[in-house]
């Protein structure tokens, strides 16, 4: 399961939107900043706006494997200055994985 997550982060860092989207099951859901994005079109719009347009770069610091997925603590950098976010921004990405693909992703800010 960790390999799926690592390939997903590599595709984000390389701005390969088609490879990022291929990591998701049809009908997958992303919840970021308490907003839900369901399906490929909504997830693609989220990727472009919140990650690619912000020149986000993600480094996974730790992966914890769970029965149904992976929790990854990540450090993100990017063009966040206008948003008032710290750099690096530390987040926990909760992946639910089914049949080798991402079914659900929930992203939460990590308090250190």
Secondary structure, DSSP 8 states (H G I E B T S, - for coil): -HHHHHHHHHHHHTT-HHHHHHTEEEEEEEEETTEEEEHHHHHHHHIIIIIITTT-EEEEEEEEEETTEEEEEEEEESS-GGGT--SSEEEEEEEEEETTEEEEEEEEE---
